[in-house]
Each structure stands twice: as C-alpha cells, then as structure tokens.
C-alpha cells in the first residue's frame, strides 16, 4: 500500500466485473493490479482558499514550500501512510514519527481557520478515534500556529468542499487532497502544489485495461466529485463511452 500511495497515489477507478464483486463479498480471492491508463493524467494537489485571501494563502505557501524543499512533506506522506495501515491492522506496529511534529499547541488562540475536509483518505486524512489527522491537517496545523490561530475541522462531503470554502466568512480552507482544476479554480484560489499523483485503473490481475476506453461497457466505481468521476463523465459525454 505504501508504495502505491507514494508513487501512483489515488487509486480512483475500479473496473468491476462479476469476479471482482465476488471477491469483494469474500467468495473468491482475486488479485488486483493498478495500471497507469494511457488516457488518464497526473494531478496536482493544492489547498483551496477563499478567493482574495492573500494573507492566508501566503502563510500556506510558506509552509508548503519549506516542507517540499527540505523533504518534510515526503516524510509526512510516509508516516501517515504507515500509521493508517497500523490503525486498520492491529498486528502492525505504529510508526515512530521521529523528528516529525504530530501535535500542535494552539495556545489561547481565539481566531479560527475553518478547514473543510473529507475524512478517510490516507495519508492526507486519517481517522484516529474521534480525530482527523494526516498530511493535510499537519500542514494546516502548522499554518494556524504560525498565524496565531486555531483550527475548526469540518468533515463534509468531498464534492461540497470548494463551495463551502467559497461561501465561508473569515479564514477558510479546503484541505482534502484536492486536485487543482480549472473548474474548481473558478470558485476558489489554490495554493502551490504540495503533492502530485497519477490516476490509475484497478482491476483483476487477469484482465487488461490500459485506457478509459477499455472500460466502456463495464461497471466502474469512482467517488463522486473526484477527478476520477470527472474523467469518466467526460468520456461518456465527449467520447460516447458508456459505463454501468
């Protein structure tokens, strides 16, 4: 899992045949593979900020640029990937954070940065008990401390995040491994890129799907509002493909 997340993060499309659903139900053991599709693309992640909030944007970019440059961002990705695995599987040992900061003291701060996210997308959002942690929360926690503020984390539907940020009063951020797209940039401003990933197709190992076109006529699972959803919708409308 760690290698897949680090190198081809965001397994966003699943081509589902009958054998796949049988495997999901526990009746048949199926080995899956992730394949870079020829007509999928690399996507860059950024923090979504309410348009025109230059002060907050500068603070976010300062943290992102520093962490990317000195390797801290990559270390957080590895750490929260391993931690998510350990939280899911009690037989695995939780990783040692080493010199990485994993808690932040907001002191007596009264001003708030509202963070809209969707939990459960490791390593960027990781659910630990009743808390949401992860790479995105680490970035925004560091930003909040530097600005003398605190965080108010709101767990919302992924496809509502840009709208929530755009309509917020005060400091608001969408921190949910959001891909920077022209459509989203119409309603929010994006920070500098802090991580890049490649969309892949996940299918049974004995199948061979190397493009979105190959998936036409199959059952395809994507998360609503993600770039995987946008790719499949565009293929259906522009290229005439159909998906169950």
Secondary structure, 3 states (H helix, E strand, C coil): CHHHHHHHCCCCEEEECHHHHHHHCCCCCCCEEEEECCCCCEEEECCEEECCCHHHHHHHHHHHHHHHHHCHHHHHHHHHHHHHHHHHCCCCCCCCCCCCCCCCCCCCCCCEEEEEECCCCCCCCEEECCEEECHHHHHHHHHHHHHCCEEEEEECCHHHHHHHHHHCCCCEEECCCCECCHHHHCCEEECCCCEEEECEEEEECCCCCCCCHHHCCCEEECCCCCHHHHHHHHHHHHCCCCCC
